Amino acid sequence: MHVFHLRYRNTQGTLMRILTAVVRRTIDLAYVQAEPSEHAHKVTLLVDVNARQVGQLCRDWRAIVDVLDVRPGVPIKEFWDHEHVGLPRPPESVGAIEAGRTATAQAFGKTIRRYPHGS
């Protein structure tokens, strides 16, 4: 997993072009947060990529006219290992929801299929 921090001008379609660069490579987006930052906007992405894909994504993002800055962060092992890279903690209810799903599935004797996007 790699963390990327991008600053961009909030013009029509810029955030979608940033996200499309990831999705078109069929890379899972584990975390996305976009917010205003001074005179621009910033987006933080957590994606599971290899070194080659890091280079490809950075090149694609820098080619977008309204992207001002691209900063790849340090790789992290797990999504929940996020404190040292500045990502917020997930809500406590996430663990409770997973426990409830597991208990319900066990009660009915079913297996749980896990999808990368949580759907």
N, C-alpha and C positions, 0 to 999 in steps of 0.2 A: 504494500500500500504506500502510495506517495501523496503528500499534501502539496497542493499548488495554490499560490496566492496571485491573483490577477487584479490589476487596476484598469478600469476602462471608462470611457465617456458613455454616459447613459443615453445613447441615441437608439432609435428604433431598431430592434433586431440584434443588437450587439451581444446581449447575454445569450440569446438563442444561438447565435453563430459560435460562441464559446462552447456551449453545451453540445452543439451538433458535432464539433470536432472530436469530442469524446465518443458520442453515441455512434457515429458512423464507423468507428473502429470496433464496435460491439464490446466496448469496455464498460464494466459496471461502475456506476457512480454510487459510492457508499455514503457520501455526505456532500451536500451543497448548501452554502450560505452566501447570499448576496445582500449587501447593505451599502448605504451611502458612506463615502469617505472623503472628507474635505470637499474639493471641487469636482471629484469624480465619484465612481462607485468601485467597490471591490467585491470579488467573489472568491470564496475559499472552497476548493474541491478536494475530496479524498477519493482517489481512484487506485485500483489494483493494476499496475502496469509494470512492464520490464524496462530496462535501461534504454532499449531502442525506441519503445513507445514514448518514453519521456521526451526524447529528442524530437520525435515526430510531432507530438502535441505542442511543445514549445515553439517549434517552427511554424505550425499552423496558426497558433494564437498570435504570434508576432506579426503574421501576415494580415491579420484583421486590422483595418485602418484605425478603428476606435479603441483598440487595446493599447494602453499606455505602458504597462509594465507586466512582465511575467516572471514569477519567482518560484522555481521548484523547491520544495522543502526536503527534509530528510525522510528516508523511507521508514515506515513503522511496521511492526509485525502484525498487530491486531487493530481492528477498528476501535476497541475500547481502550487501547494504549495511546491515548490522545492528549493527556495533560501537558506533556512536554512540547507539543507543537501548537498549543493555543486554541484547540477546539473545545467547545463547551461540553459539559457532561450531558449524557442523555437523561431524559426524565426517568424517575424511579419507576414509573408505571410500565416501562418497557419490560422489565423483568417479571412483573406481575402478570402481564398479558401473556408472555411466553409460558409461564408456569400454568396459567389457566388453560391454554390451548393443549398443553401436554397432558394435563389431568383429564380434560374432556376426551381427548383421543384415546387415552388409556382406558377410560371407563367404557368406551364403545368398542375397544379392541381394534382401533384403526391406527395406521402408521401416519406420521406427519411428513409431508413433502415440503422441504424448505426451498424457497426460490430466492435468488440473489437480491431482488428488489423488494422483498417483503410482501409480495402480493399473494 
